[in-house]
Amino acid sequence: MADMREAGPQVIGRFDLRSESLLAPIPTAAAEPRAGVWDVLAHPNGRIYYTTFYEAAGWVDPATGEASRFEAAGTGLNELALLPDGRLLATRYGAMGGGSGSVVVLDADGAVEAELPLTSEGDVIVAAKSLAYDPVRQVVWVNTDLLPRDGGPSRHDARVLELATGREILRIAAPELQFLRFAADGRGFFSWQQGSRLVLRMTQPGAALDASSGREIVLDGAFEDGRDFVQDLRIEADGRAVVTRWSGVVHVVTASGAVRTVALPRSAEGGLYYTAVAIGDRVCATYCADVSVVCAALP
């Protein structure tokens, strides 16, 4: 909430992976913004889409400087995903007034085409976090925070929704799905926390909808529950999966299942790592402790 106390720049940061240096950021179209940028998505149409959570989402075209904001889509938009036809999916973490969240379908100009609400049992707010689209089954996977209105401890689950109808067809309370991604051909990449084990499961297109499908690759056998979390999972052009944890531990997994792990440095003040990319034998990751990118060689 401190982000909202004063106006400040609302920009999209850029980093050159060849020179490993920050470039000038791209301004958004906001006038006297307070909320910072939360998530970004580089679209094949050349635009960069972004969310701000507390304020409107939007897009900018870095080639032309053209920009637009999705005022009609409302606030609370969190993470973004691309559909094969160029439309966008966004999670709405929570509704204004304390209601549960949803999955929002947006066209390329930011108009809301559909909103798929997440259902709640009991006095619990269901907050939507990360999401991914399975192009083979045409379903949306989304993980959640389950927030009791009485202030009790939060829980989590994962849900699978039919994109066409919004119908929930699966719910998984355990293990905890921390992040997921689908390749264009429908291969799935799921990071699950199973007690003290952090595993990556790589599934084939059209795999069964459950937490045990696919090949299991153990990333960490002594995962610190409550102190670490998988914040992002990318699929690189060469087929490697890059799993980024808050702690700065980054796992790079080849298609054959070989794992290379690097622990990036953290300052005494802490801070969280968010997204890493792998370029050859090096990784670079965004570090939320001030604004920086940290690079290192893979062992």
C-alpha positions as CSV (number, residue, x, y, z in Angstrom):
1,M,0.0,0.0,0.0
2,A,3.0,2.3,0.4
3,D,3.1,2.5,-3.4
4,M,0.0,4.6,-3.4
5,R,1.1,7.3,-1.0
6,E,2.7,9.5,-3.6
7,A,2.9,9.9,-7.3
8,G,5.9,8.6,-9.1
9,P,7.1,7.3,-12.4
10,Q,5.2,4.4,-13.9
11,V,7.6,2.8,-16.4
12,I,8.5,-0.5,-18.0
13,G,12.1,-1.4,-17.4
14,R,14.4,-2.7,-20.1
15,F,17.6,-4.7,-19.9
16,D,20.0,-5.5,-22.7
17,L,21.1,-9.2,-22.4
18,R,24.0,-8.8,-24.7
19,S,25.7,-6.0,-22.8
20,E,24.1,-6.9,-19.5
21,S,23.1,-3.3,-18.8
22,L,19.9,-1.5,-18.1
23,L,18.4,0.6,-20.9
24,A,16.2,3.7,-20.6
25,P,12.8,2.6,-19.3
26,I,9.6,3.0,-21.4
27,P,7.0,5.4,-19.9
28,T,3.3,4.3,-19.7
29,A,0.4,6.5,-20.6
30,A,-0.5,7.3,-17.0
31,A,-0.9,10.9,-15.8
32,E,0.5,11.3,-12.3
33,P,0.5,7.6,-11.5
34,R,0.8,6.1,-8.1
35,A,0.8,2.4,-8.7
36,G,3.9,0.8,-10.1
37,V,4.0,-1.8,-13.0
38,W,3.2,-5.3,-11.8
39,D,3.4,-7.6,-14.8
40,V,4.5,-7.2,-18.4
41,L,3.9,-9.2,-21.6
42,A,5.7,-8.7,-24.9
43,H,3.1,-9.4,-27.6
44,P,3.8,-10.6,-31.1
45,N,2.0,-7.4,-32.4
46,G,4.9,-5.3,-31.1
47,R,3.1,-3.9,-28.0
48,I,4.1,-4.4,-24.4
49,Y,1.1,-5.0,-22.2
50,Y,1.3,-4.3,-18.5
51,T,-0.8,-4.4,-15.3
52,T,-0.6,-2.0,-12.3
53,F,-3.1,-3.7,-9.9
54,Y,-4.2,-0.5,-8.1
55,E,-4.7,1.5,-11.4
56,A,-5.6,0.7,-15.0
57,A,-3.6,-1.7,-17.1
58,G,-2.5,-0.8,-20.6
59,W,0.0,-1.2,-23.4
60,V,2.8,0.8,-25.0
61,D,4.4,0.4,-28.4
62,P,8.2,0.9,-28.0
63,A,8.7,1.4,-31.7
64,T,6.2,4.3,-32.1
65,G,5.6,5.6,-28.6
66,E,1.8,5.0,-29.0
67,A,0.1,4.0,-25.7
68,S,-3.3,3.2,-24.3
69,R,-4.9,2.3,-21.0
70,F,-7.7,-0.2,-20.2
71,E,-9.8,2.0,-17.9
72,A,-13.0,0.0,-18.6
73,A,-11.3,-3.2,-17.5
74,G,-11.1,-1.9,-13.9
75,T,-8.5,-2.4,-11.3
76,G,-7.0,-5.5,-9.6
77,L,-5.4,-7.0,-12.7
78,N,-2.4,-9.0,-11.7
79,E,-0.6,-11.4,-14.1
80,L,-0.9,-11.8,-17.9
81,A,-0.9,-14.7,-20.4
82,L,-1.2,-14.8,-24.2
83,L,-3.8,-16.8,-26.1
84,P,-2.9,-18.4,-29.5
85,D,-5.2,-16.0,-31.3
86,G,-3.5,-12.9,-29.8
87,R,-6.1,-12.2,-27.1
88,L,-4.9,-11.9,-23.5
89,L,-5.8,-13.5,-20.2
90,A,-5.3,-11.6,-17.0
91,T,-5.9,-12.6,-13.4
92,R,-7.9,-10.2,-11.3
93,Y,-6.5,-10.9,-7.8
94,G,-9.5,-9.5,-6.0
95,A,-12.6,-7.4,-6.7
96,M,-13.2,-4.0,-5.3
97,G,-15.0,-4.2,-2.0
98,G,-13.2,-7.4,-0.9
99,G,-14.8,-9.9,-3.3
100,S,-13.1,-12.9,-4.9
101,G,-11.0,-12.7,-8.0
102,S,-11.4,-14.0,-11.6
103,V,-9.8,-14.7,-14.9
104,V,-10.4,-11.9,-17.5
105,V,-10.3,-12.3,-21.3
106,L,-9.2,-9.2,-23.1
107,D,-9.0,-8.4,-26.8
108,A,-5.7,-6.9,-28.2
109,D,-7.1,-3.4,-27.5
110,G,-7.9,-4.1,-23.8
111,A,-11.7,-4.6,-24.1
112,V,-13.1,-7.2,-21.7
113,E,-14.6,-10.0,-23.7
114,A,-15.4,-12.3,-20.8
115,E,-14.8,-12.6,-17.0
116,L,-14.6,-16.0,-15.4
117,P,-15.2,-15.7,-11.7
118,L,-13.6,-18.0,-9.1
119,T,-16.1,-19.6,-6.8
120,S,-15.7,-19.6,-3.0
121,E,-16.9,-22.0,-0.3
122,G,-17.3,-20.5,3.1
123,D,-16.2,-17.0,4.2
124,V,-13.0,-17.0,2.1
125,I,-11.8,-14.6,-0.6
126,V,-10.4,-16.5,-3.6
127,A,-7.6,-14.4,-5.0
128,A,-6.3,-15.3,-8.5
129,K,-2.5,-15.3,-9.0
130,S,-0.6,-16.9,-11.9
131,L,-2.3,-18.4,-14.9
132,A,-1.5,-20.4,-18.1
133,Y,-3.5,-21.6,-21.1
134,D,-3.4,-25.1,-22.3
135,P,-3.9,-24.8,-26.1
136,V,-4.7,-28.5,-26.6
137,R,-7.4,-28.9,-23.9
138,Q,-8.4,-25.2,-24.3
139,V,-8.5,-24.7,-20.5
140,V,-7.0,-22.1,-18.2
141,W,-4.9,-23.1,-15.1
142,V,-4.8,-20.6,-12.3
143,N,-3.4,-20.8,-8.8
144,T,-4.9,-18.9,-5.9
145,D,-4.5,-17.4,-2.4
146,L,-7.4,-18.4,-0.2
147,L,-7.9,-15.6,2.3
148,P,-10.3,-16.1,5.3
149,R,-12.3,-13.0,6.0
150,D,-11.7,-13.6,9.8
151,G,-8.0,-13.0,9.3
152,G,-7.0,-16.7,9.7
153,P,-4.0,-18.2,8.0
154,S,-4.2,-18.2,4.2
155,R,-4.3,-21.4,2.1
156,H,-3.8,-22.1,-1.6
157,D,-5.3,-24.2,-4.4
158,A,-5.1,-24.6,-8.2
159,R,-8.0,-24.6,-10.5
160,V,-8.7,-25.5,-14.1
161,L,-11.4,-23.6,-16.0
162,E,-12.9,-24.2,-19.4
163,L,-12.1,-21.0,-21.4
164,A,-15.3,-21.1,-23.4
165,T,-17.7,-21.4,-20.5
166,G,-15.8,-20.5,-17.3
167,R,-16.8,-23.8,-15.8
168,E,-14.4,-25.2,-13.2
169,I,-13.5,-28.7,-14.0
170,L,-10.7,-29.4,-11.5
171,R,-9.4,-28.1,-8.2
172,I,-6.2,-29.2,-6.5
173,A,-5.6,-28.3,-2.8
174,A,-2.4,-30.2,-2.4
175,P,0.4,-30.2,-3.5
176,E,0.8,-26.5,-3.9
177,L,1.1,-25.3,-7.5
178,Q,3.5,-22.4,-7.4
179,F,3.9,-21.6,-11.1
180,L,3.1,-23.1,-14.5
181,R,3.6,-22.5,-18.2
182,F,2.5,-24.2,-21.4
183,A,4.5,-24.3,-24.6
184,A,2.8,-23.5,-27.9
185,D,2.4,-27.2,-28.6
186,G,0.7,-27.9,-25.3
187,R,3.6,-29.3,-23.3
188,G,3.1,-28.3,-19.7
189,F,5.7,-27.2,-17.1
190,F,4.5,-27.2,-13.5
191,S,6.4,-26.3,-10.3
192,W,4.8,-28.1,-7.4
193,Q,5.7,-27.9,-3.7
194,Q,5.3,-31.3,-2.1
195,G,6.2,-30.9,1.6
196,S,9.9,-30.1,1.7
197,R,10.3,-31.1,-2.0
198,L,10.2,-28.6,-4.9
199,V,9.6,-30.5,-8.2
200,L,9.2,-29.6,-11.8
201,R,6.8,-31.8,-13.8
202,M,7.0,-31.7,-17.6
203,T,3.9,-33.1,-19.3
204,Q,3.1,-34.0,-22.9
205,P,0.3,-32.3,-24.8
206,G,-3.1,-33.4,-23.6
207,A,-1.8,-35.0,-20.4
208,A,-4.2,-36.0,-17.7
209,L,-5.5,-33.1,-15.5
210,D,-3.9,-33.9,-12.2
211,A,-0.8,-33.2,-10.0
212,S,1.0,-36.4,-10.9
213,S,1.1,-36.3,-14.7
214,G,4.4,-35.9,-16.5
215,R,8.0,-36.6,-15.7
216,E,9.0,-35.5,-12.2
217,I,12.3,-33.6,-11.8
218,V,13.3,-32.8,-8.2
219,L,14.7,-29.3,-8.0
220,D,15.2,-29.1,-4.2
221,G,14.8,-31.8,-1.6
222,A,14.9,-29.3,1.3
223,F,12.6,-26.5,0.2
224,E,11.9,-23.9,2.9
225,D,8.1,-23.7,3.1
226,G,6.9,-20.2,3.8
227,R,10.3,-18.6,3.2
228,D,10.7,-19.2,-0.5
229,F,8.5,-19.4,-3.5
230,V,8.6,-20.0,-7.3
231,Q,7.8,-16.6,-8.7
232,D,8.3,-17.3,-12.4
233,L,8.8,-20.2,-14.9
234,R,10.0,-19.4,-18.4
235,I,10.5,-21.6,-21.5
236,E,13.4,-20.5,-23.6
237,A,13.7,-20.8,-27.3
238,D,16.1,-23.7,-26.9
239,G,13.5,-25.6,-24.9
240,R,15.1,-25.1,-21.4
241,A,12.8,-24.3,-18.5
242,V,14.0,-21.5,-16.2
243,V,12.5,-21.6,-12.7
244,T,13.1,-18.5,-10.5
245,R,12.6,-18.5,-6.8
246,W,12.3,-15.5,-4.4
247,S,15.6,-16.4,-2.8
248,G,17.5,-16.0,-6.0
249,V,18.0,-19.7,-6.5
250,V,17.5,-20.3,-10.3
251,H,17.0,-23.8,-11.8
252,V,17.7,-24.3,-15.5
253,V,16.2,-27.6,-16.8
254,T,16.9,-29.1,-20.2
255,A,14.4,-31.0,-22.2
256,S,16.2,-34.2,-21.2
257,G,15.8,-33.4,-17.5
258,A,19.3,-32.2,-16.6
259,V,19.3,-29.5,-14.0
260,R,21.8,-26.7,-13.5
261,T,21.2,-24.5,-10.4
262,V,22.7,-21.1,-9.4
263,A,22.2,-19.1,-6.2
264,L,22.2,-15.4,-7.0
265,P,23.4,-13.0,-4.3
266,R,21.1,-11.1,-2.0
267,S,21.8,-8.0,0.0
268,A,21.6,-7.8,3.8
269,E,18.2,-6.0,3.4
270,G,16.8,-9.0,1.7
271,G,14.7,-8.4,-1.4
272,L,13.0,-10.8,-3.8
273,Y,14.0,-12.2,-7.2
274,Y,11.2,-12.3,-9.8
275,T,12.1,-13.5,-13.3
276,A,15.3,-15.0,-14.7
277,V,16.2,-15.8,-18.3
278,A,18.9,-18.1,-19.5
279,I,21.2,-17.1,-22.4
280,G,23.8,-19.7,-23.2
281,D,25.7,-20.5,-19.9
282,R,24.5,-17.3,-18.1
283,V,21.4,-16.3,-16.3
284,C,20.1,-12.8,-15.6
285,A,17.2,-12.1,-13.1
286,T,15.2,-9.1,-12.0
287,Y,15.9,-8.3,-8.3
288,C,13.3,-6.3,-6.3
289,A,15.7,-4.6,-3.8
290,D,15.8,-1.2,-5.4
291,V,15.5,-1.9,-9.1
292,S,18.2,-4.1,-10.6
293,V,19.1,-7.1,-12.7
294,V,21.7,-9.6,-11.5
295,C,23.6,-11.9,-13.9
296,A,25.8,-14.9,-13.2
297,A,27.3,-17.9,-14.9
298,L,25.6,-21.3,-14.6
299,P,27.8,-23.9,-12.8
